[in-house]
């Protein structure tokens, strides 16, 4: 057995954080990890120390600080380069497991399909910043843009969440296309929380049990 890199993707409100918390409490005792392996729970943007500073810039809702689409892409890419270098690569090289809330395909969905930045430009940048580290498994929690907004109606939105339903629909369609192309595990995020976590556990057992 060796360290694995698992990513949970989906638009805001799909329940990624809840499921990552549930899976991270289960994985170390699941029998999938070696006894001396650790689980590193992380996220994008903001997985590294520098990344947390970049996250505050990226998600700042002050309209006077709104970056251009290209600047936004490069900020996310800088965050990812640091995340891979300082968190993901060292963990995997030490035989640890990494469970991340988002990775490079979020950029393809949000900045590519959402912002209409050329997909090949994003993929070329990705090939540099990911440094050869890609998920062993990606799970997509699928929810409609309408349900996403309803779930977050009592929360203060960050800058990306404030973009509105049309933007979110484009991002969601992007995620669906990427999920199909890359053969992700797709789980309906409208199911019961425990149903979803059980389906994720079954997927992990099926993919990684020796």
Secondary structure, DSSP 8 states (H G I E B T S, - for coil): ----EEEEE-STTSSHHHHHHHHHHHHTTSSSS-TT--EEEEESS-SSHHHHHHHHHHT---GGG---HHHHHHHHHHHHHHHIIIIIHHHHHTT-EEEEE--HHHHIIIIIIIT---HHHHHHHHHHHTTT---SEEEEEE--HHHHHHHTTTS---TTGGG-HHHHHHHHHHHHHHHHHHT-EEEETTS-HHHHHHHHHHHHHHHH--
